[in-house]
């Protein structure tokens, strides 16, 4: 779970599965808003100034953010880490 702080996001909660693949972000980690489904959701509902500051370096477009707002959810595949969806 992330919360937005300016043009970054901070992990505020995480839950490891009891078995299998483990790929969680440690609580307190600060990440850019340029890739990943969490970033898309947070940025889709951010103010226009924040969106314009982030989008030039993002792996998605303003059209993607519009789709996220329309659907109400986001997905990503290999945006932050190659081979991880």
N, C-alpha and C positions, 0 to 999 in steps of 0.2 A: 504494500500500500504506500503510495507516494502523496506528498503535498507539494504544491508549487511554491517556490520562493524566487521571485523575479524571473530570470530566464533559466533557472535550474529547477530540479526536483530533488526531494530528500525522501529516502525510504524511512517511513515511520512505523511500519509493522511488517513482519514476514513470518511465514509458517513453513517449516520443512516437512516434507512427506515422511512417513515412518519408514518407507523403503523405496527403492527405485531411483530414478534420476533426481538429482538435487542441484538446482541452479537458482538459488535465492540470493538476493542482494542483502548484505548485512544492514541492519538497522543503523541509521545515521549516515549512510553513504549518500553523497551528493552526486547526481548524474546530470549531464546536459539534457536539454529537451529536444535534441536533434534526432533521436531514434527511439523506437520501441513503442509498444501499444500504450503504456502508461503516459508517455510523453504526448502522444497524439490526443488522448482524452483530455489531459490537463490543458494542452495548448488550444484544443478546439473550443474551449470555453473561456480562454484567457482574453484579455482586452486586445484590440487591434495593434497597439504599439508593441506589446510583448510578442505577438505573432510575427510582426514584421521584423523584429530584432532576431528571432530564432530561425525563421524560414530560409534565409539565404544559405545556412549551413546544414539544413535538415535533409534527411533522406526521404522526405515526403513533401507534398505541396499543399497549398491552400485548398486545392480541390479535395485532397484527402481529408483535411479538417472539416470541410463542408459535409463530406460523406459520413464522417464520425458523428457530427451533430445530427444528421438525418437518421442514422441507424441507432445511435445511442450507445455504441460500443466500438472498440478498435481491435485490430489484430496486427501482428507483425511476424515476419519470418526472416531470420538472419540479419536484422538491421543492426542490433548491438553487437552480436557475436555470430560469426559465420557458422552455419549449421544448426543454430538454436532457434526454435520457433516459440 
